[in-house]
Amino acid sequence: MLRLEGLELAQGAFRLAADLSVPRGATVALLGPSGGGKSTLLAGIAGFLPPRAGRVLWDGRDLGPLPPGQRPASVLFQDNNLFPHLSAAQNVGLGLRPSLRLSSPERERVAAALARVGLQGLGDRRPAQLSGGQQARAALARVLVQERPLVLMDEPFGALGPALKAEMLALTSEVLRGRGATLLLVTHDPEDARALADLVVVVAEGRASPPAPTAAVLADPPPALRAYLGPPA
């Protein structure tokens, strides 16, 4: 279980408070207006932003003393963070060893992850030789190969067209649910939450609300989310 215990985060004059729990294995959408603190919340959980107060706990363990690389979390950003001079397989291999000195079993794990996301046979290609969707798949493969129980995604498919984004969300759900990972996904699109998430955390007005069932939140949004989403179509 992920527990944010009296967590307070700050970036400049901005403040964000969170006191909530996320069940292990849940898929959670972080919804709210731009600038509301969704990415700030992920940065605090991942360890990129030290808290002003409170704690981030995973299965009861305080993650505060751990740097980002030692936390039980994989992070996927919108730009996919693929290095252009490395092949797809090497970019995935970075998830195992930054030195890229992989053992034979580790190389097999990389190949299996690429195959799992539909990139079998494309491991030698560099990002510029891959389509946008294939680049997103390579970034997802790097998350898979790390096999960490908590996955944090900050609008990773926002640059893709609607059909391709829907395809990537479905693939993400399939592969992460298959291994019981907990997913927190930042999105501006309520349809992403509807398609993927069991629960929604509304992040607005300096606060991250406790998770609530997706259908209930979208059927009757709290005022801050309702103002952001606008009237129903």
MDAnalysis code that builds the backbone (N, CA, C; Angstrom):
import MDAnalysis as mda
import numpy as np

u = mda.Universe.empty(699, n_residues=233, atom_resindex=np.repeat(np.arange(233), 3), trajectory=True)
u.add_TopologyAttr("name", ["N", "CA", "C"] * 233)
u.add_TopologyAttr("resid", np.arange(1, 234))
u.add_TopologyAttr("resname", ["MET", "LEU", "ARG", "LEU", "GLU", "GLY", "LEU", "GLU", "LEU", "ALA", "GLN", "GLY", "ALA", "PHE", "ARG", "LEU", "ALA", "ALA", "ASP", "LEU", "SER", "VAL", "PRO", "ARG", "GLY", "ALA", "THR", "VAL", "ALA", "LEU", "LEU", "GLY", "PRO", "SER", "GLY", "GLY", "GLY", "LYS", "SER", "THR", "LEU", "LEU", "ALA", "GLY", "ILE", "ALA", "GLY", "PHE", "LEU", "PRO", "PRO", "ARG", "ALA", "GLY", "ARG", "VAL", "LEU", "TRP", "ASP", "GLY", "ARG", "ASP", "LEU", "GLY", "PRO", "LEU", "PRO", "PRO", "GLY", "GLN", "ARG", "PRO", "ALA", "SER", "VAL", "LEU", "PHE", "GLN", "ASP", "ASN", "ASN", "LEU", "PHE", "PRO", "HIS", "LEU", "SER", "ALA", "ALA", "GLN", "ASN", "VAL", "GLY", "LEU", "GLY", "LEU", "ARG", "PRO", "SER", "LEU", "ARG", "LEU", "SER", "SER", "PRO", "GLU", "ARG", "GLU", "ARG", "VAL", "ALA", "ALA", "ALA", "LEU", "ALA", "ARG", "VAL", "GLY", "LEU", "GLN", "GLY", "LEU", "GLY", "ASP", "ARG", "ARG", "PRO", "ALA", "GLN", "LEU", "SER", "GLY", "GLY", "GLN", "GLN", "ALA", "ARG", "ALA", "ALA", "LEU", "ALA", "ARG", "VAL", "LEU", "VAL", "GLN", "GLU", "ARG", "PRO", "LEU", "VAL", "LEU", "MET", "ASP", "GLU", "PRO", "PHE", "GLY", "ALA", "LEU", "GLY", "PRO", "ALA", "LEU", "LYS", "ALA", "GLU", "MET", "LEU", "ALA", "LEU", "THR", "SER", "GLU", "VAL", "LEU", "ARG", "GLY", "ARG", "GLY", "ALA", "THR", "LEU", "LEU", "LEU", "VAL", "THR", "HIS", "ASP", "PRO", "GLU", "ASP", "ALA", "ARG", "ALA", "LEU", "ALA", "ASP", "LEU", "VAL", "VAL", "VAL", "VAL", "ALA", "GLU", "GLY", "ARG", "ALA", "SER", "PRO", "PRO", "ALA", "PRO", "THR", "ALA", "ALA", "VAL", "LEU", "ALA", "ASP", "PRO", "PRO", "PRO", "ALA", "LEU", "ARG", "ALA", "TYR", "LEU", "GLY", "PRO", "PRO", "ALA"])
u.atoms.positions = np.array([
    [0.831, -1.197, 0.000],
    [0.000, 0.000, 0.000],
    [0.871, 1.255, 0.000],
    [0.445, 2.250, -0.772],
    [1.087, 3.554, -0.763],
    [0.337, 4.443, 0.219],
    [1.080, 5.036, 1.139],
    [0.478, 5.920, 2.133],
    [1.188, 7.264, 2.118],
    [0.425, 8.336, 1.903],
    [0.936, 9.695, 2.010],
    [0.409, 10.232, 3.335],
    [1.310, 10.381, 4.267],
    [0.942, 10.680, 5.658],
    [1.282, 12.140, 5.981],
    [0.252, 12.981, 5.987],
    [0.474, 14.395, 6.280],
    [1.492, 15.044, 5.368],
    [1.497, 14.639, 4.103],
    [2.533, 15.096, 3.171],
    [2.276, 16.539, 2.758],
    [3.324, 17.344, 2.816],
    [3.280, 18.722, 2.331],
    [4.453, 18.943, 1.395],
    [4.137, 19.418, 0.180],
    [5.145, 19.664, -0.841],
    [5.097, 21.129, -1.246],
    [6.246, 21.657, -1.639],
    [6.317, 23.064, -2.034],
    [7.223, 23.219, -3.238],
    [6.783, 24.057, -4.180],
    [7.600, 24.485, -5.308],
    [7.402, 25.986, -5.459],
    [8.403, 26.762, -5.055],
    [8.232, 28.208, -5.012],
    [7.143, 28.568, -4.012],
    [6.182, 29.364, -4.465],
    [5.080, 29.763, -3.588],
    [3.957, 28.728, -3.555],
    [4.040, 27.723, -4.424],
    [2.972, 26.725, -4.495],
    [3.097, 25.710, -3.363],
    [1.968, 25.339, -2.771],
    [1.915, 24.340, -1.707],
    [0.889, 23.273, -2.054],
    [1.218, 22.031, -1.730],
    [0.301, 20.920, -1.960],
    [0.293, 20.023, -0.734],
    [-0.892, 19.666, -0.257],
    [-1.053, 18.778, 0.888],
    [-1.740, 17.491, 0.443],
    [-1.319, 16.378, 1.026],
    [-1.928, 15.081, 0.712],
    [-1.885, 14.200, 1.944],
    [-3.010, 13.603, 2.264],
    [-3.098, 12.628, 3.349],
    [-4.050, 11.541, 2.868],
    [-3.486, 10.470, 2.311],
    [-4.319, 9.478, 1.662],
    [-3.585, 8.151, 1.537],
    [-4.339, 7.115, 1.194],
    [-3.778, 5.780, 0.973],
    [-4.270, 5.243, -0.360],
    [-3.394, 4.506, -1.045],
    [-3.736, 3.858, -2.309],
    [-3.518, 2.357, -2.133],
    [-4.542, 1.532, -2.343],
    [-4.375, 0.091, -2.176],
    [-3.373, -0.482, -3.172],
    [-2.653, -1.489, -2.751],
    [-1.718, -2.164, -3.655],
    [-2.485, -2.777, -4.824],
    [-1.952, -2.579, -6.017],
    [-2.570, -3.128, -7.221],
    [-3.624, -2.244, -7.856],
    [-3.928, -1.090, -7.239],
    [-4.941, -0.197, -7.804],
    [-4.377, 0.604, -8.970],
    [-5.263, 1.017, -9.854],
    [-4.926, 1.934, -10.931],
    [-5.638, 3.247, -10.647],
    [-4.866, 4.303, -10.459],
    [-5.406, 5.577, -9.977],
    [-5.082, 6.689, -10.970],
    [-6.100, 7.443, -11.352],
    [-5.906, 8.628, -12.190],
    [-5.829, 9.857, -11.301],
    [-4.838, 10.716, -11.554],
    [-4.737, 12.000, -10.878],
    [-5.335, 13.044, -11.811],
    [-6.480, 13.594, -11.420],
    [-7.222, 14.537, -12.254],
    [-7.286, 15.892, -11.580],
    [-7.258, 16.959, -12.384],
    [-7.392, 18.294, -11.838],
    [-6.900, 19.318, -12.826],
    [-7.088, 20.586, -12.520],
    [-6.705, 21.650, -13.455],
    [-5.199, 21.733, -13.645],
    [-4.796, 22.329, -14.745],
    [-3.370, 22.577, -14.987],
    [-2.813, 23.442, -13.865],
    [-1.614, 23.100, -13.401],
    [-1.006, 23.833, -12.308],
    [-1.555, 23.468, -10.947],
    [-2.412, 22.450, -10.898],
    [-3.026, 22.079, -9.626],
    [-2.134, 21.258, -8.719],
    [-1.051, 20.690, -9.271],
    [-0.121, 19.954, -8.424],
    [0.002, 18.480, -8.723],
    [-0.539, 18.013, -9.839],
    [-0.484, 16.579, -10.146],
    [0.960, 16.111, -10.333],
    [1.724, 16.831, -11.144],
    [3.123, 16.450, -11.365],
    [3.949, 16.648, -10.099],
    [3.612, 17.671, -9.313],
    [4.296, 17.893, -8.039],
    [4.108, 16.694, -7.122],
    [2.901, 16.154, -7.100],
    [2.624, 14.994, -6.249],
    [3.469, 13.796, -6.677],
    [3.541, 13.535, -7.980],
    [4.373, 12.428, -8.448],
    [5.834, 12.654, -8.086],
    [6.313, 13.884, -8.223],
    [7.708, 14.187, -7.899],
    [8.000, 13.924, -6.424],
    [7.045, 14.229, -5.560],
    [7.227, 13.955, -4.136],
    [7.267, 12.471, -3.836],
    [6.405, 11.708, -4.488],
    [6.387, 10.258, -4.270],
    [7.669, 9.617, -4.805],
    [8.110, 10.089, -5.974],
    [9.296, 9.507, -6.608],
    [10.583, 9.886, -5.897],
    [10.563, 10.957, -5.109],
    [11.763, 11.391, -4.401],
    [12.514, 12.513, -5.065],
    [11.956, 13.089, -6.136],
    [12.614, 14.206, -6.802],
    [12.386, 15.523, -6.065],
    [11.361, 15.553, -5.205],
    [11.016, 16.768, -4.475],
    [10.883, 16.425, -2.994],
    [11.832, 16.843, -2.153],
    [11.750, 16.529, -0.724],
    [10.537, 17.206, -0.088],
    [9.848, 16.531, 0.815],
    [8.674, 17.129, 1.451],
    [9.048, 18.181, 2.487],
    [8.172, 19.149, 2.647],
    [8.310, 20.114, 3.744],
    [7.884, 19.471, 5.055],
    [6.950, 18.536, 4.959],
    [6.459, 17.835, 6.146],
    [5.824, 16.528, 5.700],
    [5.648, 15.606, 6.643],
    [4.970, 14.355, 6.349],
    [5.873, 13.301, 5.748],
    [5.266, 12.188, 5.374],
    [6.031, 11.033, 4.903],
    [5.350, 10.357, 3.712],
    [6.175, 9.705, 2.908],
    [5.715, 8.808, 1.855],
    [6.101, 7.392, 2.290],
    [5.105, 6.511, 2.426],
    [5.375, 5.154, 2.877],
    [4.897, 4.150, 1.839],
    [5.666, 3.084, 1.691],
    [5.269, 1.958, 0.842],
    [5.297, 0.709, 1.703],
    [4.142, 0.074, 1.835],
    [4.003, -1.101, 2.705],
    [4.577, -0.832, 4.092],
    [4.331, 0.367, 4.607],
    [4.754, 0.740, 5.943],
    [6.168, 1.249, 6.062],
    [6.933, 1.189, 4.989],
    [8.327, 1.646, 5.019],
    [8.422, 3.101, 4.593],
    [9.077, 3.915, 5.388],
    [9.268, 5.327, 5.068],
    [10.298, 5.451, 3.943],
    [9.871, 6.022, 2.817],
    [10.763, 6.160, 1.666],
    [11.621, 7.422, 1.737],
    [11.394, 8.259, 2.730],
    [12.094, 9.531, 2.828],
    [13.602, 9.442, 2.718],
    [14.254, 8.482, 3.384],
    [15.718, 8.419, 3.310],
    [16.258, 7.910, 1.974],
    [15.382, 7.384, 1.098],
    [15.853, 6.737, -0.127],
    [15.887, 7.720, -1.301],
    [16.974, 7.748, -2.073],
    [16.994, 8.546, -3.303],
    [16.060, 7.923, -4.340],
    [15.713, 8.663, -5.389],
    [14.752, 8.145, -6.372],
    [15.092, 6.766, -6.918],
    [16.345, 6.524, -7.245],
    [16.708, 5.248, -7.852],
    [16.561, 4.049, -6.954],
    [16.466, 4.271, -5.653],
    [16.330, 3.163, -4.716],
    [14.901, 2.987, -4.221],
    [13.995, 3.814, -4.695],
    [12.595, 3.664, -4.301],
    [11.923, 2.585, -5.145],
    [10.851, 1.990, -4.638],
    [10.191, 0.896, -5.369],
    [9.280, 1.401, -6.480],
    [9.706, 2.454, -7.170],
    [8.858, 3.101, -8.165],
    [9.589, 3.290, -9.479],
    [8.866, 3.065, -10.574],
    [9.321, 3.431, -11.914],
    [8.540, 4.658, -12.346],
    [9.200, 5.554, -13.077],
    [8.574, 6.805, -13.493],
    [8.639, 6.928, -15.015],
    [7.515, 7.308, -15.609],
    [7.452, 7.500, -17.057],
    [6.861, 8.876, -17.329],
    [7.653, 9.734, -17.993],
    [7.226, 11.095, -18.283],
    [6.668, 11.183, -19.702],
    [6.110, 12.355, -20.023],
    [5.465, 12.538, -21.319],
    [6.443, 12.414, -22.481],
    [7.694, 12.865, -22.287],
    [8.636, 12.823, -23.407],
    [9.345, 11.477, -23.537],
    [8.972, 10.520, -22.683],
    [9.477, 9.142, -22.729],
    [10.927, 8.985, -22.294],
    [11.710, 10.084, -22.281],
    [13.096, 10.026, -21.822],
    [13.924, 8.966, -22.519],
    [13.766, 8.847, -23.824],
    [14.605, 7.938, -24.599],
    [15.843, 8.690, -25.082],
    [17.009, 8.073, -24.955],
    [18.248, 8.693, -25.405],
    [18.416, 8.436, -26.907],
    [18.561, 9.497, -27.705],
    [18.548, 9.320, -29.162],
    [19.733, 8.537, -29.705],
    [20.863, 8.516, -28.971],
    [22.052, 7.829, -29.481],
    [22.082, 6.354, -29.111],
    [21.079, 5.904, -28.345],
    [21.014, 4.499, -27.939],
    [19.903, 3.786, -28.691],
    [20.067, 2.493, -28.870],
    [19.023, 1.689, -29.495],
    [17.851, 1.516, -28.540],
    [16.744, 1.014, -29.058],
    [15.581, 0.741, -28.208],
    [15.953, -0.240, -27.095],
    [16.708, -1.287, -27.449],
    [17.105, -2.275, -26.444],
    [17.999, -1.641, -25.376],
    [18.900, -0.772, -25.790],
    [19.779, -0.112, -24.815],
    [18.977, 0.828, -23.917],
    [18.017, 1.547, -24.497],
    [17.171, 2.415, -23.684],
    [16.402, 1.611, -22.649],
    [15.924, 0.449, -23.031],
    [15.227, -0.422, -22.068],
    [16.216, -0.953, -21.035],
    [17.401, -1.322, -21.503],
    [18.418, -1.867, -20.597],
    [18.849, -0.892, -19.518],
    [18.710, 0.408, -19.773],
    [19.037, 1.407, -18.749],
    [18.190, 1.217, -17.492],
    [17.014, 0.641, -17.667],
    [16.167, 0.377, -16.512],
    [16.750, -0.662, -15.581],
    [17.694, -1.448, -16.085],
    [18.346, -2.466, -15.264],
    [19.705, -2.004, -14.768],
    [20.512, -1.463, -15.684],
    [21.867, -1.019, -15.314],
    [22.233, 0.221, -16.117],
    [22.480, 1.355, -15.448],
    [22.910, 2.554, -16.182],
    [24.192, 2.336, -16.977],
    [25.025, 1.393, -16.549],
    [26.271, 1.109, -17.273],
    [26.025, 0.336, -18.564],
    [24.840, -0.257, -18.674],
    [24.473, -1.111, -19.810],
    [25.359, -2.356, -19.927],
    [26.062, -2.714, -18.857],
    [26.821, -3.971, -18.858],
    [25.885, -5.071, -18.356],
    [25.088, -5.583, -19.261],
    [24.036, -6.532, -18.894],
    [24.534, -7.967, -18.984],
    [24.074, -8.772, -18.061],
    [24.340, -10.200, -18.117],
    [23.420, -10.835, -19.161],
    [23.701, -12.085, -19.496],
    [22.838, -12.779, -20.462],
    [21.385, -12.844, -19.980],
    [21.124, -13.190, -18.707],
    [19.724, -13.181, -18.242],
    [19.087, -11.800, -18.331],
    [19.863, -10.751, -18.077],
    [19.308, -9.401, -18.168],
    [18.994, -9.030, -19.613],
    [19.838, -9.436, -20.537],
    [19.538, -9.176, -21.948],
    [18.272, -9.923, -22.374],
    [18.075, -11.099, -21.822],
    [16.852, -11.843, -22.109],
    [15.624, -11.118, -21.553],
    [15.778, -10.502, -20.381],
    [14.669, -9.732, -19.804],
    [14.324, -8.543, -20.689],
    [15.346, -7.883, -21.225],
    [15.106, -6.758, -22.124],
    [14.360, -7.224, -23.371],
    [14.811, -8.321, -23.966],
    [14.157, -8.839, -25.166],
    [12.710, -9.231, -24.879],
    [12.475, -9.831, -23.716],
    [11.114, -10.236, -23.349],
    [10.217, -9.019, -23.144],
    [10.764, -7.957, -22.537],
    [9.972, -6.744, -22.329],
    [9.615, -6.093, -23.664],
    [10.574, -6.045, -24.589],
    [10.294, -5.481, -25.907],
    [9.221, -6.297, -26.628],
    [9.324, -7.612, -26.531],
    [8.319, -8.459, -27.161],
    [6.953, -8.249, -26.527],
    [6.944, -8.052, -25.220],
    [5.667, -7.894, -24.500],
    [4.914, -6.658, -24.972],
    [5.642, -5.640, -25.385],
    [4.973, -4.410, -25.833],
    [4.888, -4.317, -27.358],
    [5.191, -5.404, -28.033],
    [5.021, -5.433, -29.480],
    [6.188, -4.906, -30.282],
    [7.399, -4.898, -29.706],
    [8.579, -4.399, -30.407],
    [9.598, -5.504, -30.682],
    [9.152, -6.721, -30.743],
    [10.059, -7.828, -31.033],
    [10.730, -7.594, -32.393],
    [12.053, -7.731, -32.420],
    [12.800, -7.549, -33.654],
    [13.192, -6.112, -33.945],
    [12.771, -5.165, -33.067],
    [13.077, -3.751, -33.311],
    [14.061, -3.192, -32.285],
    [14.677, -4.056, -31.512],
    [15.556, -3.604, -30.440],
    [16.782, -2.853, -30.916],
    [17.219, -3.076, -32.152],
    [18.420, -2.400, -32.661],
    [18.138, -1.006, -33.211],
    [16.873, -0.641, -33.311],
    [16.544, 0.670, -33.887],
    [16.697, 1.776, -32.834],
    [17.158, 2.926, -33.308],
    [17.233, 4.100, -32.435],
    [15.878, 4.801, -32.422],
    [15.635, 5.647, -31.420],
    [14.318, 6.297, -31.331],
    [13.879, 7.003, -32.604],
    [14.805, 7.652, -33.316],
    [14.436, 8.371, -34.543],
    [13.925, 7.427, -35.628],
    [14.244, 6.142, -35.499],
    [13.790, 5.155, -36.475],
    [12.483, 4.497, -36.053],
    [11.921, 4.945, -34.950],
    [10.661, 4.407, -34.447],
    [9.568, 5.451, -34.573],
    [8.347, 4.998, -34.755],
    [7.213, 5.917, -34.758],
    [6.948, 6.401, -33.326],
    [6.085, 7.414, -33.194],
    [5.746, 7.905, -31.869],
    [5.163, 6.829, -30.978],
    [4.308, 5.999, -31.549],
    [3.732, 4.907, -30.770],
    [4.764, 3.881, -30.364],
    [5.701, 3.599, -31.262],
    [6.756, 2.640, -30.933],
    [7.689, 3.196, -29.862],
    [7.951, 4.497, -29.891],
    [8.757, 5.107, -28.839],
    [8.052, 4.977, -27.485],
    [6.747, 5.193, -27.470],
    [5.985, 5.039, -26.231],
    [6.052, 3.598, -25.733],
    [6.025, 2.653, -26.650],
    [6.114, 1.247, -26.262],
    [7.494, 0.927, -25.678],
    [8.543, 1.514, -26.263],
    [9.886, 1.289, -25.738],
    [10.007, 1.840, -24.316],
    [9.437, 3.017, -24.091],
    [9.470, 3.596, -22.749],
    [8.696, 2.726, -21.764],
    [7.572, 2.179, -22.200],
    [6.796, 1.280, -21.343],
    [7.587, 0.002, -21.054],
    [8.329, -0.490, -22.039],
    [9.150, -1.687, -21.829],
    [10.202, -1.449, -20.755],
    [10.767, -0.242, -20.703],
    [11.757, 0.067, -19.665],
    [11.112, 0.017, -18.282],
    [9.874, 0.470, -18.178],
    [9.149, 0.353, -16.914],
    [8.954, -1.120, -16.558],
    [8.580, -1.920, -17.539],
    [8.316, -3.332, -17.283],
    [9.555, -4.064, -16.802],
    [10.692, -3.782, -17.430],
    [11.891, -4.546, -17.132],
    [12.390, -4.269, -15.711],
    [12.033, -3.118, -15.152],
    [12.449, -2.803, -13.793],
    [11.697, -3.627, -12.752],
    [10.473, -4.038, -13.094],
    [9.666, -4.895, -12.222],
    [9.461, -4.292, -10.825],
    [9.276, -2.973, -10.779],
    [9.001, -2.325, -9.504],
    [7.495, -2.302, -9.256],
    [7.085, -2.366, -7.995],
    [5.660, -2.531, -7.706],
    [4.820, -1.269, -7.859],
    [5.463, -0.103, -7.950],
    [4.752, 1.162, -8.054],
    [5.190, 1.857, -9.335],
    [4.225, 2.246, -10.163],
    [4.511, 2.894, -11.440],
    [3.847, 4.266, -11.446],
    [4.635, 5.292, -11.745],
    [4.166, 6.671, -11.775],
    [4.280, 7.181, -13.208],
    [3.169, 7.619, -13.785],
    [3.159, 8.073, -15.173],
    [2.604, 9.483, -15.250],
    [3.382, 10.387, -15.860],
    [2.978, 11.779, -15.986],
    [2.604, 12.073, -17.437],
    [1.348, 11.833, -17.772],
    [0.828, 12.026, -19.129],
    [1.757, 11.448, -20.200],
    [2.120, 10.177, -20.093],
    [3.121, 9.636, -21.014],
    [2.654, 9.536, -22.456],
    [1.349, 9.523, -22.674],
    [0.843, 9.339, -24.034],
    [0.102, 10.581, -24.528],
    [0.352, 11.722, -23.880],
    [-0.370, 12.938, -24.223],
    [-0.096, 13.457, -25.622],
    [1.073, 13.114, -26.175],
    [1.421, 13.611, -27.509],
    [0.888, 12.718, -28.627],
    [0.275, 11.594, -28.267],
    [-0.227, 10.666, -29.275],
    [-1.648, 11.033, -29.683],
    [-2.036, 10.621, -30.872],
    [-3.407, 10.822, -31.323],
    [-4.380, 9.985, -30.509],
    [-5.675, 10.287, -30.599],
    [-6.659, 9.614, -29.743],
    [-6.658, 8.098, -29.869],
    [-6.618, 7.568, -31.083],
    [-6.669, 6.123, -31.249],
    [-5.428, 5.454, -30.682],
    [-4.259, 6.039, -30.962],
    [-3.012, 5.453, -30.474],
    [-2.909, 5.582, -28.953],
    [-3.377, 6.705, -28.418],
    [-3.369, 6.874, -26.968],
    [-4.247, 5.813, -26.304],
    [-5.428, 5.584, -26.867],
    [-6.321, 4.560, -26.308],
    [-5.666, 3.181, -26.355],
    [-4.955, 2.916, -27.449],
    [-4.254, 1.633, -27.579],
    [-3.169, 1.487, -26.513],
    [-2.411, 2.562, -26.270],
    [-1.344, 2.505, -25.273],
    [-1.905, 2.401, -23.859],
    [-3.008, 3.070, -23.576],
    [-3.630, 2.945, -22.259],
    [-4.099, 1.510, -22.019],
    [-4.674, 0.899, -23.043],
    [-5.126, -0.485, -22.905],
    [-3.940, -1.419, -22.685],
    [-2.849, -1.197, -23.413],
    [-1.656, -2.028, -23.240],
    [-1.068, -1.834, -21.846],
    [-1.009, -0.589, -21.391],
    [-0.500, -0.316, -20.048],
    [-1.315, -1.045, -18.999],
    [-2.626, -0.945, -19.110],
    [-3.500, -1.633, -18.154],
    [-3.262, -3.131, -18.163],
    [-3.155, -3.690, -19.358],
    [-2.982, -5.140, -19.487],
    [-1.682, -5.615, -18.840],
    [-0.581, -4.939, -19.149],
    [0.710, -5.439, -18.681],
    [0.924, -5.164, -17.192],
    [0.446, -4.019, -16.692],
    [0.665, -3.707, -15.283],
    [-0.282, -4.481, -14.380],
    [-1.534, -4.627, -14.776],
    [-2.452, -5.442, -13.978],
    [-1.990, -6.890, -13.948],
    [-1.376, -7.329, -15.061],
    [-0.911, -8.708, -15.126],
    [0.144, -9.032, -14.090],
    [0.880, -8.029, -13.622],
    [1.889, -8.293, -12.600],
    [1.550, -7.645, -11.271],
    [0.312, -7.123, -11.152],
    [-0.150, -6.610, -9.868],
    [0.456, -5.297, -9.443],
    [0.961, -4.495, -10.402],
    [1.578, -3.221, -10.060],
    [0.525, -2.180, -9.691],
    [0.913, -1.248, -8.865],
    [0.091, -0.084, -8.526],
    [0.463, 1.046, -9.468],
    [-0.531, 1.668, -10.100],
    [-0.284, 2.706, -11.089],
    [-0.934, 4.010, -10.668],
    [-0.158, 5.103, -10.702],
    [-0.679, 6.459, -10.567],
    [-0.419, 7.169, -11.884],
    [-1.490, 7.617, -12.544],
    [-1.408, 8.205, -13.876],
    [-1.930, 9.633, -13.851],
    [-1.063, 10.603, -14.151],
    [-1.493, 11.988, -14.311],
    [-2.156, 12.128, -15.681],
    [-3.338, 12.726, -15.702],
    [-4.012, 12.966, -16.965],
    [-4.891, 14.202, -16.841],
    [-5.115, 14.880, -17.971],
    [-6.074, 15.979, -18.033],
    [-7.395, 15.515, -18.639],
    [-7.441, 14.275, -19.085],
    [-8.588, 13.784, -19.852],
    [-9.422, 12.826, -19.010],
    [-10.657, 13.189, -18.672],
    [-11.488, 12.274, -17.880],
    [-11.747, 10.953, -18.579],
    [-11.657, 10.940, -19.909],
    [-11.873, 9.679, -20.624],
    [-10.720, 8.707, -20.374],
    [-9.508, 9.223, -20.149],
    [-8.400, 8.349, -19.762],
    [-8.716, 7.666, -18.434],
    [-9.217, 8.451, -17.499],
    [-9.568, 7.895, -16.190],
    [-10.681, 6.868, -16.334],
    [-11.671, 7.186, -17.135],
    [-12.795, 6.277, -17.317],
    [-12.344, 4.950, -17.931],
    [-11.398, 5.028, -18.865],
    [-10.946, 3.823, -19.569],
    [-10.010, 2.971, -18.742],
    [-9.225, 3.599, -17.852],
    [-8.112, 2.886, -17.236],
    [-8.215, 2.717, -15.730],
    [-8.772, 3.712, -15.046],
    [-8.565, 3.801, -13.597],
    [-9.712, 3.228, -12.778],
    [-9.348, 2.550, -11.703],
    [-10.327, 2.106, -10.710],
    [-10.755, 3.280, -9.837],
    [-9.767, 4.159, -9.550],
    [-9.960, 5.235, -8.586],
    [-9.445, 6.541, -9.165],
    [-9.955, 7.631, -8.634],
    [-9.503, 8.966, -9.018],
    [-9.073, 9.728, -7.767],
    [-7.930, 10.405, -7.865],
    [-7.506, 11.379, -6.868],
    [-7.619, 12.757, -7.520],
    [-8.481, 13.591, -6.971],
    [-8.627, 14.954, -7.487],
    [-7.545, 15.822, -6.848],
    [-6.758, 16.495, -7.688],
    [-5.683, 17.364, -7.217],
    [-6.031, 18.793, -7.642],
    [-6.400, 19.607, -6.669],
    [-6.847, 20.963, -6.967],
    [-6.816, 21.798, -5.700],
    [-6.636, 23.094, -5.877],
    [-6.706, 24.043, -4.769],
    [-5.767, 23.670, -3.621],
    [-4.569, 23.168, -4.010],
    [-3.549, 22.878, -3.013],
    [-3.747, 21.610, -2.219],
    [-4.590, 20.730, -2.707],
    [-4.842, 19.504, -1.957],
    [-5.086, 18.328, -2.907],
    [-4.566, 17.167, -2.536],
    [-4.872, 15.910, -3.221],
    [-5.887, 15.158, -2.375],
    [-7.043, 14.903, -2.933],
    [-8.118, 14.266, -2.187],
    [-7.868, 12.759, -2.055],
    [-8.449, 12.103, -1.064],
    [-8.349, 10.640, -0.990],
    [-8.972, 9.997, -2.228],
    [-8.486, 8.823, -2.626],
    [-9.031, 8.159, -3.815],
    [-10.511, 7.833, -3.645],
    [-11.238, 7.975, -4.752],
    [-12.657, 7.635, -4.782],
    [-12.933, 6.895, -6.088],
    [-13.974, 6.052, -6.127],
    [-14.264, 5.300, -7.362],
    [-14.443, 6.216, -8.562],
    [-13.844, 5.825, -9.670],
    [-13.832, 6.667, -10.865],
    [-15.234, 7.035, -11.323],
    [-16.116, 6.053, -11.422],
    [-17.463, 6.330, -11.928],
    [-18.178, 7.352, -11.059],
    [-18.018, 7.238, -9.750],
    [-18.698, 8.159, -8.842],
    [-18.143, 9.569, -8.974],
    [-16.817, 9.702, -9.089],
    [-16.207, 11.030, -9.212],
    [-16.635, 11.702, -10.506],
    [-16.635, 10.969, -11.599],
    [-16.977, 11.576, -12.884],
    [-18.466, 11.845, -13.014],
    [-19.293, 11.060, -12.336],
    [-20.735, 11.300, -12.362],
    [-21.121, 12.533, -11.559],
    [-20.387, 12.788, -10.488],
    [-20.685, 13.937, -9.630],
    [-19.376, 14.552, -9.144],
    [-18.674, 15.296, -10.025],
    [-17.358, 15.827, -9.662],
    [-17.456, 16.842, -8.523],
    [-16.424, 16.885, -7.670],
    [-16.374, 17.959, -6.673],
    [-16.258, 19.305, -7.382],
    [-16.588, 20.399, -6.708],
    [-16.656, 21.710, -7.370],
    [-15.406, 22.091, -8.157],
    [-14.223, 21.872, -7.585],
    [-12.994, 22.280, -8.279],
    [-12.814, 21.499, -9.577],
    [-13.129, 20.210, -9.560],
    [-13.001, 19.406, -10.776],
    [-14.110, 19.750, -11.756],
    [-15.303, 20.009, -11.252],
    [-16.416, 20.369, -12.132],
    [-16.104, 21.669, -12.894],
    [-15.514, 22.629, -12.183],
    [-15.158, 23.895, -12.838],
    [-14.124, 23.676, -13.927],
    [-13.195, 22.743, -13.708],
    [-12.160, 22.459, -14.699],
    [-12.736, 21.723, -15.913],
    [-13.562, 20.718, -15.655],
    [-14.096, 19.897, -16.741],
    [-15.164, 20.614, -17.547],
    [-15.868, 21.545, -16.928],
    [-16.949, 22.226, -17.620],
    [-18.219, 21.403, -17.627],
    [-19.285, 21.913, -18.240],
    [-20.559, 21.188, -18.249],
    [-20.464, 19.926, -19.074],
    [-21.250, 18.890, -18.729],
    [-21.245, 17.647, -19.500],
    [-21.617, 17.916, -20.959],
    [-21.004, 17.120, -21.842],
    [-21.306, 17.291, -23.272],
    [-22.726, 16.843, -23.562],
])
